[in-house]
Every structure is written in C-alpha cells, then in structure tokens.
Amino acid sequence: MSRGFVKEGDQEEVPLVPPRADLPAGEANYVTQVGLDALLAEKKEMLREITLLDNINENEHRIALNHINARLLLLTERIATAKIVDVNEQPRDEVRFGATVTLQIDKSSKLQKISNCRSG
C-alpha cells in the first residue's frame, strides 16, 4: 500500500538518536576495562528497558522500541570496536590513556589526583 493512503497518525516515526561521541576515521576505539564494563552495563540496561515496554499501547511500544533499538545499534557498534588498554601495563612515568595523575601546585602540600579511567 502506498504511504499516501495511510492515516497520518499511523505513520511510523523515525527515531532521532544523537550519535555517540565520534571517533575520527581510522582511529582505534581505546577503552579501559572500567569503560568497557560501563558500556556493557548500559547495553544491559537498554535490553531491560525493552522488557518493560509491555505495559504500553502498541503505537507507543513500537516508537519506544525503535528508539531503543537505534540507541542499541550505536552502542553495539562501539562495543564491537573496543580495544581494551590495560592501565597496569602503561608506563608509570608517562601520561597516557587511562592514567591517573597526581598534581602538586606550586609548593603547596595539597595534592590533587586526576583520573581518566573511563571511556566509551
């Protein structure tokens, strides 16, 4: 049937899903184990959301499912391309991906830790 003969309210909404943080072309998708665990937990939560959709009407169910599936596709692609960096194998005298850095400003005795242990 032509889309011209479908009632306006019956037309399928295309979900608008903002993309995940973009990776430059040809760049690896480095993550720490903590970052990968966070991505996997996010995927598990999305799958749980799908099971909770049973309590809504058919149209709302379809729209919500399309939106979750679009988000899930982007997340699954990100997980599939993940390359885990073991922060324990990184040099301790260089600042690299996943490093924790301790700063001392001037001659202050106060130290500030900055940790970059998540990615995704």
C-alpha positions in Angstrom: 0.0 0.0 0.0 1.2 3.5 -0.8 2.2 5.6 2.2 -0.2 8.2 0.7 -3.1 6.1 1.8 -2.0 5.6 5.4 -3.6 7.7 8.1 -1.3 10.4 9.4 -1.4 9.0 12.9 -0.4 5.6 11.7 2.8 6.7 10.0 6.0 5.3 11.7 8.1 7.8 13.5 11.8 7.7 12.7 13.7 7.8 16.0 16.0 10.8 16.3 19.0 9.4 18.3 22.0 11.6 18.9 25.2 9.8 17.9 27.7 8.7 20.5 31.0 10.6 20.7 32.5 10.4 17.3 35.8 8.6 16.6 38.0 10.1 13.9 38.3 7.9 10.8 40.9 5.3 11.2 41.4 5.8 15.0 41.1 3.0 17.4 38.3 2.9 20.0 40.5 2.6 23.1 38.7 1.8 26.4 39.8 0.8 29.8 38.2 -2.3 31.4 36.1 0.1 33.6 34.9 1.9 30.4 34.0 -1.4 28.7 32.2 -2.5 31.8 30.2 0.7 31.8 29.3 0.2 28.1 28.2 -3.4 28.8 26.1 -2.2 31.8 24.5 0.4 29.5 23.6 -2.3 27.0 22.2 -4.5 29.7 20.0 -1.6 30.9 18.7 -0.9 27.4 17.8 -4.6 27.0 16.0 -4.4 30.3 14.1 -1.3 29.1 12.8 -3.4 26.2 11.3 -5.9 28.6 9.5 -3.1 30.4 7.7 -1.9 27.2 4.9 -4.5 27.6 2.8 -2.1 29.7 2.1 0.5 27.0 -0.1 0.6 23.9 1.0 -0.8 20.6 1.9 2.5 18.9 3.9 3.8 21.9 5.6 0.4 22.2 6.7 0.5 18.5 8.0 4.0 18.8 9.9 3.3 22.1 11.3 0.1 20.7 12.5 1.8 17.5 14.3 4.4 19.7 15.9 1.9 22.0 17.0 -0.3 19.0 18.6 2.7 17.3 20.5 3.6 20.5 21.4 -0.1 21.0 22.8 -0.3 17.4 25.2 2.6 18.1 26.2 1.2 21.4 26.8 -2.3 20.0 29.0 -0.9 17.2 31.0 1.0 19.9 31.4 -2.2 22.0 32.4 -4.3 18.9 35.2 -1.9 18.0 36.5 -1.5 21.6 40.2 -2.2 22.2 41.0 -2.6 25.9 44.0 -0.8 27.3 45.4 -2.4 30.5 46.2 0.6 32.6 48.5 -1.6 34.7 50.8 -2.1 31.7 51.1 1.6 30.9 54.5 3.3 31.8 54.3 5.0 35.2 56.5 7.9 34.1 54.3 8.9 31.2 50.7 10.3 30.9 48.8 8.0 28.6 45.2 6.8 28.1 43.7 5.8 31.4 46.4 7.3 33.5 45.9 8.7 37.0 48.0 11.8 37.6 48.8 13.4 40.9 49.3 17.2 40.7 51.1 19.4 43.2 50.5 23.1 42.5 53.5 25.3 43.4 54.9 24.3 46.8 51.5 23.5 48.3 51.3 20.4 50.4 47.9 19.7 48.9 47.8 17.1 46.2 45.1 16.6 43.6 44.5 13.3 41.8 43.1 13.4 38.3 42.0 10.0 37.0 40.9 9.3 33.4 39.9 5.6 33.8 36.6 5.6 31.8 36.0 5.8 28.1 33.3 4.9 25.7 
